[in-house]
Amino acid sequence: MDLKKAGFSTRAIHIGKKMDETGATATPIYQTAPFRFRNAAHAASVMGGQEKGYVYSRGLNPTTKVLEEKIANLEGCEAALSQASGMAAISAAVFSTVRAGDHVIVDEVIYGSTYDLFAGLTRFGVDVSFIDTSDTGNVETALRPGTKLVFFETPANPTNKLIDIKAVSDIAHDRGAVVFVDNTYMTPYFQQPLLYGADVVVHSATKYLNGHGDTLGGIVAGSSEFISLARRTSRDIGGAMSPFNAWLIIRGLKTLSIRMDRHNENAMAVAKFLQGHDRVDRVIYPGLKEHPQYDLAQKQMCGSGGMIAFLLKEAKDVHPFLDALKICTLAVSLGDAETLIQHPASMTHAVVPKENRIKCGIVDQLVRLSIGLENAGDIISDIEQALDRI
């Protein structure tokens, strides 16, 4: 059997596993910083690049290597790089691509810290345009001879706006730019951006890939050539993932498919409930036919995920609603086993200037839900009692 062509769950469990002398069935945690060379000649060969080998865990570690092999296979690409966090992964990818004098296009709806990173690139002589990339006409207009990169999330955090990966990639490639897609919301189980023309995929592995809210991690996935460059950049920046965190994410991947199916099932039930509640103005979830880009969701995604955005009718009701919840946890992360809820305008996206937030739909009435693995009926009951109190 060709393991690389096996089913998703089989690959998530078995790709990258290697039997060592102990016979351990779980991937060992190689909790070490340096690695011993056999002799001086071996050291010179490895350090000189003539021979492959482990030197220092900031560059490569046997545990993180297993994780990287798994993600590269699941995303359908040649290689991957593990990093200490999602932001470390984005930083390594971006700093490997752009330099002073370059132009970058970024979607206007992205995670707050990602927005901060790109906005800060102007200090280093990089010109950045924040636009709505869901309108391909905007992308065509914004592209310049010096445009090196187009970056977006799909679905976008927190509004669940979708971007047509293939359409944007085709336009960008015609003008010599590369496309990076943040696939954190969907994971490779529900969406594989590289199949639609994207050049690089990034993840906050802290979220669904790990799935238990107990570690930090990031992933960059793409061609071997790009990942080699990103690994060199990462070594200089110092954003390496720890072996223990890699081990936790490897463990999380073993249940990724069944967790994502449950997140998806629960989210659909909650989204339909919210649609029918008189305190809710609008529900934005890719699995609902009312989503303005439902057809695009059906084309490039094979699931709708666990993230719901919805608007209360009154902004003044947001805080009382959040404070009345008992099962849903008020926290800024997502992709956990438990349902997490937050207010983007005052929490994850507070760093985005208010006028920009409002323009792209991150209004004060907007609430973001990361639906967990609890019984759907219990999640709905908790939300219902909190809504009834406002």
PyMOL commands that set and color helices and strands:
alter all, ss='L'
color gray80, all
select helices_A, chain A and resi 3-5+8-14+40-47+62-75+86-95+112-124+136-142+165-174+187-190+193-196+224-237+243-253+256-275+294-300+315-324+344-346+354-359+376-388
alter helices_A, ss='H'
color red, helices_A
select strands_A, chain A and resi 79-83+103-107+127-131+147-153+178-182+200-204+218-222+280-284+307-312+329-330+340-342+366-370
alter strands_A, ss='S'
color yellow, strands_A
deselect
rebuild
show_as cartoon
